[in-house]
Amino acid sequence: MREVIFSEKAVIPSAPYSQAIVASGRMLYVSGQGSFDPVTNTFQPGTFREQAERTFRNIELILEAAGASWRNVVKVNVYLANVLDFAELNEVYRQFVPEPYPARTTVQSGLIGQMLIEVDCIAVLPD
């Protein structure tokens, strides 16, 4: 019932979780991603925009490993360290996520260390 999605191009988890899981054949659940360099597997601090762009690119790598893209995403959850970054989030979001936009939840959250953003999503894989 569950298939693990793994990409060596994406950030390799250092905790007990999968990059993504496919359930029921077509539902892809992508784990929360942050501003990590997939080559060095280390956190990359920076401005909110830099962290957000890196985070969305990391999700893109996992989507591609599953044969999907942002066009297949139906739900996005965004966790912000500071809700004042909401407007800038929307600017970065539009760079990666095409219309019609998926359903989305955005909340302020206590994130680990210097993380300013974490994002997870759900996609429906193409036939």
CNS distance restraints for C-alpha pairs under 8 A (distance, minus, plus):
assign (resid   1 and name CA) (resid  23 and name CA) 5.76 0.50 0.50
assign (resid   1 and name CA) (resid  24 and name CA) 5.79 0.50 0.50
assign (resid   1 and name CA) (resid  25 and name CA) 7.34 0.50 0.50
assign (resid   2 and name CA) (resid  21 and name CA) 6.38 0.50 0.50
assign (resid   2 and name CA) (resid  22 and name CA) 5.59 0.50 0.50
assign (resid   2 and name CA) (resid  23 and name CA) 4.79 0.50 0.50
assign (resid   2 and name CA) (resid  24 and name CA) 7.10 0.50 0.50
assign (resid   2 and name CA) (resid  25 and name CA) 7.91 0.50 0.50
assign (resid   3 and name CA) (resid  21 and name CA) 5.57 0.50 0.50
assign (resid   3 and name CA) (resid  22 and name CA) 5.00 0.50 0.50
assign (resid   3 and name CA) (resid  23 and name CA) 6.63 0.50 0.50
assign (resid   4 and name CA) (resid  18 and name CA) 6.71 0.50 0.50
assign (resid   4 and name CA) (resid  19 and name CA) 7.75 0.50 0.50
assign (resid   4 and name CA) (resid  20 and name CA) 6.16 0.50 0.50
assign (resid   4 and name CA) (resid  21 and name CA) 4.73 0.50 0.50
assign (resid   4 and name CA) (resid  22 and name CA) 6.43 0.50 0.50
assign (resid   5 and name CA) (resid  18 and name CA) 7.31 0.50 0.50
assign (resid   5 and name CA) (resid  19 and name CA) 6.35 0.50 0.50
assign (resid   5 and name CA) (resid  20 and name CA) 5.08 0.50 0.50
assign (resid   5 and name CA) (resid  21 and name CA) 5.67 0.50 0.50
assign (resid   5 and name CA) (resid  22 and name CA) 7.10 0.50 0.50
assign (resid   5 and name CA) (resid  62 and name CA) 7.50 0.50 0.50
assign (resid   5 and name CA) (resid  65 and name CA) 6.86 0.50 0.50
assign (resid   5 and name CA) (resid  66 and name CA) 6.21 0.50 0.50
assign (resid   6 and name CA) (resid  10 and name CA) 7.97 0.50 0.50
assign (resid   6 and name CA) (resid  18 and name CA) 7.38 0.50 0.50
assign (resid   6 and name CA) (resid  19 and name CA) 6.01 0.50 0.50
assign (resid   6 and name CA) (resid  20 and name CA) 7.01 0.50 0.50
assign (resid   6 and name CA) (resid  62 and name CA) 7.22 0.50 0.50
assign (resid   6 and name CA) (resid  65 and name CA) 6.86 0.50 0.50
assign (resid   7 and name CA) (resid  12 and name CA) 7.95 0.50 0.50
assign (resid   7 and name CA) (resid  19 and name CA) 7.90 0.50 0.50
assign (resid   7 and name CA) (resid  61 and name CA) 7.36 0.50 0.50
assign (resid   7 and name CA) (resid  62 and name CA) 6.32 0.50 0.50
assign (resid   7 and name CA) (resid  65 and name CA) 5.76 0.50 0.50
assign (resid   8 and name CA) (resid  12 and name CA) 7.04 0.50 0.50
assign (resid   9 and name CA) (resid  38 and name CA) 6.24 0.50 0.50
assign (resid   9 and name CA) (resid  39 and name CA) 7.28 0.50 0.50
assign (resid   9 and name CA) (resid  61 and name CA) 6.71 0.50 0.50
assign (resid  10 and name CA) (resid  38 and name CA) 4.98 0.50 0.50
assign (resid  10 and name CA) (resid  39 and name CA) 7.84 0.50 0.50
assign (resid  10 and name CA) (resid  58 and name CA) 6.02 0.50 0.50
assign (resid  10 and name CA) (resid  61 and name CA) 5.69 0.50 0.50
assign (resid  10 and name CA) (resid  62 and name CA) 6.32 0.50 0.50
assign (resid  11 and name CA) (resid  19 and name CA) 7.95 0.50 0.50
assign (resid  11 and name CA) (resid  36 and name CA) 6.65 0.50 0.50
assign (resid  11 and name CA) (resid  37 and name CA) 6.79 0.50 0.50
assign (resid  11 and name CA) (resid  38 and name CA) 4.27 0.50 0.50
assign (resid  11 and name CA) (resid  39 and name CA) 7.50 0.50 0.50
assign (resid  11 and name CA) (resid  41 and name CA) 5.61 0.50 0.50
assign (resid  11 and name CA) (resid  58 and name CA) 7.06 0.50 0.50
assign (resid  12 and name CA) (resid  19 and name CA) 7.40 0.50 0.50
assign (resid  12 and name CA) (resid  38 and name CA) 7.22 0.50 0.50
assign (resid  12 and name CA) (resid  41 and name CA) 6.54 0.50 0.50
assign (resid  13 and name CA) (resid  17 and name CA) 6.60 0.50 0.50
assign (resid  13 and name CA) (resid  18 and name CA) 6.84 0.50 0.50
assign (resid  13 and name CA) (resid  19 and name CA) 6.82 0.50 0.50
assign (resid  17 and name CA) (resid  31 and name CA) 7.71 0.50 0.50
assign (resid  18 and name CA) (resid  31 and name CA) 6.94 0.50 0.50
assign (resid  19 and name CA) (resid  30 and name CA) 6.13 0.50 0.50
assign (resid  19 and name CA) (resid  31 and name CA) 5.51 0.50 0.50
assign (resid  19 and name CA) (resid  62 and name CA) 6.95 0.50 0.50
assign (resid  20 and name CA) (resid  28 and name CA) 6.72 0.50 0.50
assign (resid  20 and name CA) (resid  29 and name CA) 5.38 0.50 0.50
assign (resid  20 and name CA) (resid  30 and name CA) 4.28 0.50 0.50
assign (resid  20 and name CA) (resid  31 and name CA) 5.65 0.50 0.50
assign (resid  20 and name CA) (resid  62 and name CA) 7.18 0.50 0.50
assign (resid  21 and name CA) (resid  28 and name CA) 5.71 0.50 0.50
assign (resid  21 and name CA) (resid  29 and name CA) 5.28 0.50 0.50
assign (resid  21 and name CA) (resid  30 and name CA) 6.71 0.50 0.50
assign (resid  22 and name CA) (resid  26 and name CA) 6.36 0.50 0.50
assign (resid  22 and name CA) (resid  27 and name CA) 5.39 0.50 0.50
assign (resid  22 and name CA) (resid  28 and name CA) 4.44 0.50 0.50
assign (resid  22 and name CA) (resid  29 and name CA) 6.35 0.50 0.50
assign (resid  23 and name CA) (resid  27 and name CA) 5.22 0.50 0.50
assign (resid  23 and name CA) (resid  28 and name CA) 6.52 0.50 0.50
assign (resid  23 and name CA) (resid  29 and name CA) 7.89 0.50 0.50
assign (resid  26 and name CA) (resid 124 and name CA) 5.46 0.50 0.50
assign (resid  26 and name CA) (resid 125 and name CA) 4.84 0.50 0.50
assign (resid  26 and name CA) (resid 126 and name CA) 7.39 0.50 0.50
assign (resid  26 and name CA) (resid 127 and name CA) 7.93 0.50 0.50
assign (resid  27 and name CA) (resid 122 and name CA) 7.06 0.50 0.50
assign (resid  27 and name CA) (resid 123 and name CA) 5.97 0.50 0.50
assign (resid  27 and name CA) (resid 124 and name CA) 4.84 0.50 0.50
assign (resid  27 and name CA) (resid 125 and name CA) 6.26 0.50 0.50
assign (resid  28 and name CA) (resid  66 and name CA) 7.94 0.50 0.50
assign (resid  28 and name CA) (resid 122 and name CA) 5.53 0.50 0.50
assign (resid  28 and name CA) (resid 123 and name CA) 4.98 0.50 0.50
assign (resid  28 and name CA) (resid 124 and name CA) 6.01 0.50 0.50
assign (resid  28 and name CA) (resid 125 and name CA) 6.66 0.50 0.50
assign (resid  29 and name CA) (resid 120 and name CA) 7.89 0.50 0.50
assign (resid  29 and name CA) (resid 121 and name CA) 6.19 0.50 0.50
assign (resid  29 and name CA) (resid 122 and name CA) 4.67 0.50 0.50
assign (resid  29 and name CA) (resid 123 and name CA) 6.64 0.50 0.50
assign (resid  30 and name CA) (resid  59 and name CA) 7.43 0.50 0.50
assign (resid  30 and name CA) (resid  62 and name CA) 7.42 0.50 0.50
assign (resid  30 and name CA) (resid  63 and name CA) 7.84 0.50 0.50
assign (resid  30 and name CA) (resid 120 and name CA) 5.61 0.50 0.50
assign (resid  30 and name CA) (resid 121 and name CA) 5.30 0.50 0.50
assign (resid  30 and name CA) (resid 122 and name CA) 6.13 0.50 0.50
assign (resid  31 and name CA) (resid 119 and name CA) 7.97 0.50 0.50
assign (resid  31 and name CA) (resid 120 and name CA) 5.33 0.50 0.50
assign (resid  31 and name CA) (resid 121 and name CA) 7.22 0.50 0.50
assign (resid  32 and name CA) (resid 118 and name CA) 5.90 0.50 0.50
assign (resid  32 and name CA) (resid 119 and name CA) 5.04 0.50 0.50
assign (resid  32 and name CA) (resid 120 and name CA) 4.20 0.50 0.50
assign (resid  32 and name CA) (resid 121 and name CA) 7.67 0.50 0.50
assign (resid  33 and name CA) (resid  55 and name CA) 5.86 0.50 0.50
assign (resid  33 and name CA) (resid  56 and name CA) 7.98 0.50 0.50
assign (resid  33 and name CA) (resid  58 and name CA) 6.76 0.50 0.50
assign (resid  33 and name CA) (resid  59 and name CA) 6.59 0.50 0.50
assign (resid  33 and name CA) (resid 118 and name CA) 5.41 0.50 0.50
assign (resid  33 and name CA) (resid 119 and name CA) 5.37 0.50 0.50
assign (resid  33 and name CA) (resid 120 and name CA) 6.28 0.50 0.50
assign (resid  34 and name CA) (resid  43 and name CA) 7.93 0.50 0.50
assign (resid  34 and name CA) (resid  51 and name CA) 7.23 0.50 0.50
assign (resid  34 and name CA) (resid  52 and name CA) 7.71 0.50 0.50
assign (resid  34 and name CA) (resid  54 and name CA) 7.38 0.50 0.50
assign (resid  34 and name CA) (resid  55 and name CA) 4.73 0.50 0.50
assign (resid  34 and name CA) (resid  58 and name CA) 7.67 0.50 0.50
assign (resid  34 and name CA) (resid 115 and name CA) 7.02 0.50 0.50
assign (resid  34 and name CA) (resid 117 and name CA) 6.21 0.50 0.50
assign (resid  34 and name CA) (resid 118 and name CA) 4.77 0.50 0.50
assign (resid  34 and name CA) (resid 119 and name CA) 6.74 0.50 0.50
assign (resid  35 and name CA) (resid  43 and name CA) 5.82 0.50 0.50
assign (resid  35 and name CA) (resid  44 and name CA) 5.54 0.50 0.50
assign (resid  35 and name CA) (resid  45 and name CA) 7.04 0.50 0.50
assign (resid  35 and name CA) (resid  51 and name CA) 4.88 0.50 0.50
assign (resid  35 and name CA) (resid  52 and name CA) 6.96 0.50 0.50
assign (resid  35 and name CA) (resid  54 and name CA) 5.33 0.50 0.50
assign (resid  35 and name CA) (resid  55 and name CA) 4.96 0.50 0.50
assign (resid  35 and name CA) (resid 115 and name CA) 7.07 0.50 0.50
assign (resid  35 and name CA) (resid 117 and name CA) 7.60 0.50 0.50
assign (resid  35 and name CA) (resid 118 and name CA) 7.85 0.50 0.50
assign (resid  36 and name CA) (resid  41 and name CA) 6.05 0.50 0.50
assign (resid  36 and name CA) (resid  42 and name CA) 5.34 0.50 0.50
assign (resid  36 and name CA) (resid  43 and name CA) 4.22 0.50 0.50
assign (resid  36 and name CA) (resid  44 and name CA) 5.39 0.50 0.50
assign (resid  36 and name CA) (resid  54 and name CA) 7.13 0.50 0.50
assign (resid  36 and name CA) (resid  55 and name CA) 7.26 0.50 0.50
assign (resid  36 and name CA) (resid  58 and name CA) 7.83 0.50 0.50
assign (resid  37 and name CA) (resid  41 and name CA) 5.20 0.50 0.50
assign (resid  37 and name CA) (resid  42 and name CA) 5.53 0.50 0.50
assign (resid  37 and name CA) (resid  43 and name CA) 6.31 0.50 0.50
assign (resid  37 and name CA) (resid  44 and name CA) 6.36 0.50 0.50
assign (resid  37 and name CA) (resid  54 and name CA) 7.76 0.50 0.50
assign (resid  38 and name CA) (resid  42 and name CA) 7.49 0.50 0.50
assign (resid  38 and name CA) (resid  58 and name CA) 7.46 0.50 0.50
assign (resid  44 and name CA) (resid  51 and name CA) 7.33 0.50 0.50
assign (resid  45 and name CA) (resid  51 and name CA) 6.79 0.50 0.50
assign (resid  45 and name CA) (resid 114 and name CA) 6.54 0.50 0.50
assign (resid  45 and name CA) (resid 115 and name CA) 7.23 0.50 0.50
assign (resid  46 and name CA) (resid  50 and name CA) 5.77 0.50 0.50
assign (resid  46 and name CA) (resid  51 and name CA) 6.04 0.50 0.50
assign (resid  47 and name CA) (resid  51 and name CA) 6.25 0.50 0.50
assign (resid  48 and name CA) (resid  52 and name CA) 5.98 0.50 0.50
assign (resid  48 and name CA) (resid  85 and name CA) 7.26 0.50 0.50
assign (resid  48 and name CA) (resid  88 and name CA) 7.93 0.50 0.50
assign (resid  48 and name CA) (resid 116 and name CA) 6.22 0.50 0.50
assign (resid  48 and name CA) (resid 117 and name CA) 7.61 0.50 0.50
assign (resid  49 and name CA) (resid  53 and name CA) 6.05 0.50 0.50
assign (resid  49 and name CA) (resid  88 and name CA) 6.98 0.50 0.50
assign (resid  49 and name CA) (resid  89 and name CA) 7.50 0.50 0.50
assign (resid  49 and name CA) (resid  92 and name CA) 7.03 0.50 0.50
assign (resid  50 and name CA) (resid  54 and name CA) 6.19 0.50 0.50
assign (resid  51 and name CA) (resid  55 and name CA) 6.05 0.50 0.50
assign (resid  51 and name CA) (resid 115 and name CA) 7.85 0.50 0.50
assign (resid  51 and name CA) (resid 116 and name CA) 6.98 0.50 0.50
assign (resid  51 and name CA) (resid 117 and name CA) 6.92 0.50 0.50
assign (resid  52 and name CA) (resid  56 and name CA) 6.22 0.50 0.50
assign (resid  52 and name CA) (resid  89 and name CA) 7.11 0.50 0.50
assign (resid  52 and name CA) (resid  92 and name CA) 6.85 0.50 0.50
assign (resid  52 and name CA) (resid 116 and name CA) 7.95 0.50 0.50
assign (resid  52 and name CA) (resid 117 and name CA) 6.31 0.50 0.50
assign (resid  53 and name CA) (resid  57 and name CA) 6.16 0.50 0.50
assign (resid  53 and name CA) (resid  92 and name CA) 6.46 0.50 0.50
assign (resid  54 and name CA) (resid  58 and name CA) 6.15 0.50 0.50
assign (resid  55 and name CA) (resid  59 and name CA) 6.46 0.50 0.50
assign (resid  55 and name CA) (resid 117 and name CA) 7.64 0.50 0.50
assign (resid  55 and name CA) (resid 118 and name CA) 7.04 0.50 0.50
assign (resid  55 and name CA) (resid 119 and name CA) 7.06 0.50 0.50
assign (resid  56 and name CA) (resid  60 and name CA) 6.22 0.50 0.50
assign (resid  56 and name CA) (resid  93 and name CA) 7.91 0.50 0.50
assign (resid  56 and name CA) (resid  96 and name CA) 6.98 0.50 0.50
assign (resid  56 and name CA) (resid 119 and name CA) 7.60 0.50 0.50
assign (resid  57 and name CA) (resid  61 and name CA) 6.40 0.50 0.50
assign (resid  58 and name CA) (resid  62 and name CA) 6.72 0.50 0.50
assign (resid  59 and name CA) (resid  63 and name CA) 6.19 0.50 0.50
assign (resid  59 and name CA) (resid 120 and name CA) 7.74 0.50 0.50
assign (resid  60 and name CA) (resid  64 and name CA) 6.12 0.50 0.50
assign (resid  60 and name CA) (resid  69 and name CA) 6.55 0.50 0.50
assign (resid  60 and name CA) (resid  70 and name CA) 6.94 0.50 0.50
assign (resid  61 and name CA) (resid  65 and name CA) 6.29 0.50 0.50
assign (resid  62 and name CA) (resid  66 and name CA) 6.52 0.50 0.50
assign (resid  63 and name CA) (resid  67 and name CA) 6.43 0.50 0.50
assign (resid  63 and name CA) (resid  68 and name CA) 4.90 0.50 0.50
assign (resid  63 and name CA) (resid  69 and name CA) 5.32 0.50 0.50
assign (resid  63 and name CA) (resid  70 and name CA) 7.31 0.50 0.50
assign (resid  64 and name CA) (resid  68 and name CA) 5.12 0.50 0.50
assign (resid  64 and name CA) (resid  69 and name CA) 5.90 0.50 0.50
assign (resid  66 and name CA) (resid 125 and name CA) 7.67 0.50 0.50
assign (resid  67 and name CA) (resid 125 and name CA) 7.13 0.50 0.50
assign (resid  67 and name CA) (resid 126 and name CA) 7.65 0.50 0.50
assign (resid  68 and name CA) (resid  72 and name CA) 6.11 0.50 0.50
assign (resid  68 and name CA) (resid 123 and name CA) 7.83 0.50 0.50
assign (resid  68 and name CA) (resid 125 and name CA) 5.91 0.50 0.50
assign (resid  68 and name CA) (resid 126 and name CA) 6.86 0.50 0.50
assign (resid  69 and name CA) (resid  73 and name CA) 7.21 0.50 0.50
assign (resid  70 and name CA) (resid  96 and name CA) 7.12 0.50 0.50
assign (resid  70 and name CA) (resid  97 and name CA) 5.64 0.50 0.50
assign (resid  70 and name CA) (resid  98 and name CA) 6.99 0.50 0.50
assign (resid  71 and name CA) (resid  97 and name CA) 7.14 0.50 0.50
assign (resid  71 and name CA) (resid  98 and name CA) 6.37 0.50 0.50
assign (resid  72 and name CA) (resid 123 and name CA) 5.17 0.50 0.50
assign (resid  72 and name CA) (resid 124 and name CA) 5.50 0.50 0.50
assign (resid  72 and name CA) (resid 125 and name CA) 6.38 0.50 0.50
assign (resid  72 and name CA) (resid 126 and name CA) 7.28 0.50 0.50
assign (resid  73 and name CA) (resid 102 and name CA) 6.20 0.50 0.50
assign (resid  73 and name CA) (resid 121 and name CA) 6.83 0.50 0.50
assign (resid  73 and name CA) (resid 122 and name CA) 5.72 0.50 0.50
assign (resid  73 and name CA) (resid 123 and name CA) 3.88 0.50 0.50
assign (resid  73 and name CA) (resid 124 and name CA) 6.41 0.50 0.50
assign (resid  74 and name CA) (resid 101 and name CA) 7.93 0.50 0.50
assign (resid  74 and name CA) (resid 102 and name CA) 4.54 0.50 0.50
assign (resid  74 and name CA) (resid 103 and name CA) 6.05 0.50 0.50
assign (resid  74 and name CA) (resid 121 and name CA) 7.66 0.50 0.50
assign (resid  74 and name CA) (resid 122 and name CA) 5.90 0.50 0.50
assign (resid  74 and name CA) (resid 123 and name CA) 5.30 0.50 0.50
assign (resid  74 and name CA) (resid 124 and name CA) 6.96 0.50 0.50
assign (resid  75 and name CA) (resid 102 and name CA) 5.21 0.50 0.50
assign (resid  75 and name CA) (resid 103 and name CA) 4.72 0.50 0.50
assign (resid  75 and name CA) (resid 104 and name CA) 5.59 0.50 0.50
assign (resid  75 and name CA) (resid 121 and name CA) 5.50 0.50 0.50
assign (resid  75 and name CA) (resid 122 and name CA) 5.15 0.50 0.50
assign (resid  75 and name CA) (resid 123 and name CA) 6.94 0.50 0.50
assign (resid  76 and name CA) (resid 102 and name CA) 6.72 0.50 0.50
assign (resid  76 and name CA) (resid 103 and name CA) 6.32 0.50 0.50
assign (resid  76 and name CA) (resid 104 and name CA) 4.66 0.50 0.50
assign (resid  76 and name CA) (resid 105 and name CA) 6.42 0.50 0.50
assign (resid  76 and name CA) (resid 119 and name CA) 7.12 0.50 0.50
assign (resid  76 and name CA) (resid 120 and name CA) 5.98 0.50 0.50
assign (resid  76 and name CA) (resid 121 and name CA) 4.34 0.50 0.50
assign (resid  76 and name CA) (resid 122 and name CA) 6.57 0.50 0.50
assign (resid  77 and name CA) (resid 104 and name CA) 5.72 0.50 0.50
assign (resid  77 and name CA) (resid 105 and name CA) 4.87 0.50 0.50
assign (resid  77 and name CA) (resid 106 and name CA) 5.97 0.50 0.50
assign (resid  77 and name CA) (resid 119 and name CA) 5.67 0.50 0.50
assign (resid  77 and name CA) (resid 120 and name CA) 5.37 0.50 0.50
assign (resid  77 and name CA) (resid 121 and name CA) 6.03 0.50 0.50
assign (resid  78 and name CA) (resid 104 and name CA) 7.56 0.50 0.50
assign (resid  78 and name CA) (resid 105 and name CA) 6.14 0.50 0.50
assign (resid  78 and name CA) (resid 106 and name CA) 4.60 0.50 0.50
assign (resid  78 and name CA) (resid 107 and name CA) 6.41 0.50 0.50
assign (resid  78 and name CA) (resid 117 and name CA) 7.14 0.50 0.50
assign (resid  78 and name CA) (resid 118 and name CA) 6.00 0.50 0.50
assign (resid  78 and name CA) (resid 119 and name CA) 4.62 0.50 0.50
assign (resid  78 and name CA) (resid 120 and name CA) 6.80 0.50 0.50
assign (resid  79 and name CA) (resid 106 and name CA) 5.88 0.50 0.50
assign (resid  79 and name CA) (resid 107 and name CA) 5.17 0.50 0.50
assign (resid  79 and name CA) (resid 108 and name CA) 5.70 0.50 0.50
assign (resid  79 and name CA) (resid 109 and name CA) 5.67 0.50 0.50
assign (resid  79 and name CA) (resid 111 and name CA) 7.88 0.50 0.50
assign (resid  79 and name CA) (resid 117 and name CA) 5.59 0.50 0.50
assign (resid  79 and name CA) (resid 118 and name CA) 5.12 0.50 0.50
assign (resid  79 and name CA) (resid 119 and name CA) 6.22 0.50 0.50
assign (resid  80 and name CA) (resid  85 and name CA) 7.33 0.50 0.50
assign (resid  80 and name CA) (resid  86 and name CA) 7.87 0.50 0.50
assign (resid  80 and name CA) (resid 106 and name CA) 7.34 0.50 0.50
assign (resid  80 and name CA) (resid 107 and name CA) 6.12 0.50 0.50
assign (resid  80 and name CA) (resid 108 and name CA) 4.67 0.50 0.50
assign (resid  80 and name CA) (resid 109 and name CA) 5.68 0.50 0.50
assign (resid  80 and name CA) (resid 110 and name CA) 7.94 0.50 0.50
assign (resid  80 and name CA) (resid 111 and name CA) 7.65 0.50 0.50
assign (resid  80 and name CA) (resid 116 and name CA) 5.84 0.50 0.50
assign (resid  80 and name CA) (resid 117 and name CA) 4.74 0.50 0.50
assign (resid  80 and name CA) (resid 118 and name CA) 6.77 0.50 0.50
assign (resid  81 and name CA) (resid 108 and name CA) 5.61 0.50 0.50
assign (resid  81 and name CA) (resid 109 and name CA) 5.36 0.50 0.50
assign (resid  81 and name CA) (resid 110 and name CA) 5.84 0.50 0.50
assign (resid  81 and name CA) (resid 111 and name CA) 5.94 0.50 0.50
assign (resid  81 and name CA) (resid 115 and name CA) 7.15 0.50 0.50
assign (resid  81 and name CA) (resid 116 and name CA) 4.87 0.50 0.50
assign (resid  81 and name CA) (resid 117 and name CA) 6.23 0.50 0.50
assign (resid  82 and name CA) (resid  86 and name CA) 7.98 0.50 0.50
assign (resid  82 and name CA) (resid 108 and name CA) 5.96 0.50 0.50
assign (resid  82 and name CA) (resid 109 and name CA) 7.67 0.50 0.50
assign (resid  82 and name CA) (resid 116 and name CA) 7.12 0.50 0.50
assign (resid  83 and name CA) (resid 107 and name CA) 7.27 0.50 0.50
assign (resid  83 and name CA) (resid 108 and name CA) 5.42 0.50 0.50
assign (resid  85 and name CA) (resid  89 and name CA) 6.07 0.50 0.50
assign (resid  86 and name CA) (resid  90 and name CA) 6.41 0.50 0.50
assign (resid  87 and name CA) (resid  91 and name CA) 6.66 0.50 0.50
assign (resid  88 and name CA) (resid  92 and name CA) 6.43 0.50 0.50
assign (resid  89 and name CA) (resid  93 and name CA) 5.88 0.50 0.50
assign (resid  90 and name CA) (resid  94 and name CA) 6.19 0.50 0.50
assign (resid  91 and name CA) (resid  95 and name CA) 6.82 0.50 0.50
assign (resid  92 and name CA) (resid  96 and name CA) 6.93 0.50 0.50
assign (resid  93 and name CA) (resid  97 and name CA) 5.78 0.50 0.50
assign (resid  94 and name CA) (resid  98 and name CA) 6.73 0.50 0.50
assign (resid  97 and name CA) (resid 101 and name CA) 6.75 0.50 0.50
assign (resid 111 and name CA) (resid 115 and name CA) 5.84 0.50 0.50
assign (resid 111 and name CA) (resid 116 and name CA) 7.00 0.50 0.50
assign (resid 111 and name CA) (resid 117 and name CA) 7.53 0.50 0.50
assign (resid 111 and name CA) (resid 118 and name CA) 7.81 0.50 0.50
